[in-house]
Amino acid sequence: VQLVESGGGLVQPGGSLRLSCAASGFAFSTTDMIWYRRAPGKGRDLVATISFTGSRTGYVDSVKGRFTISRDNAKNTVYLQMNSLKPEDTAVYYCNIPGGIYWGQGTQVTVSS
């Protein structure tokens, strides 16, 4: 399993970012995917999930209505569109499969004025 996250950066409150996660080494098109984040000094928390077809999604309450998870099975890529960003969204963001033990390097998102 290889997961490569990208798209993070520094953004002002209220801004937007689109994260990408390129996956390889497993049957991506038949595997549910998850976005997690680890805020400074905290554990890694689930942010959003998507079924392998993309027909079902789920979000932690704190991001509902602001974040959208999607996937492109032809490109083996899962995305996280983040709008109306808040300082409390600052974290390193990771993608993974359910129960996955191998992690990518993550991508840093910093929301600050």
Buried (B, 14 or more C-beta within 10 A) or exposed (E): BEBBBBBBEEBEEEBEBBBBBBBEEBEBEEBBBBBBBBBEEEEBEEBBBBEBEBEEBBBBEEBEEBBBBBBEBEEBBBBBBBBEBBEEBBBBBBBBBEEBEEBBEBBEBBBEE
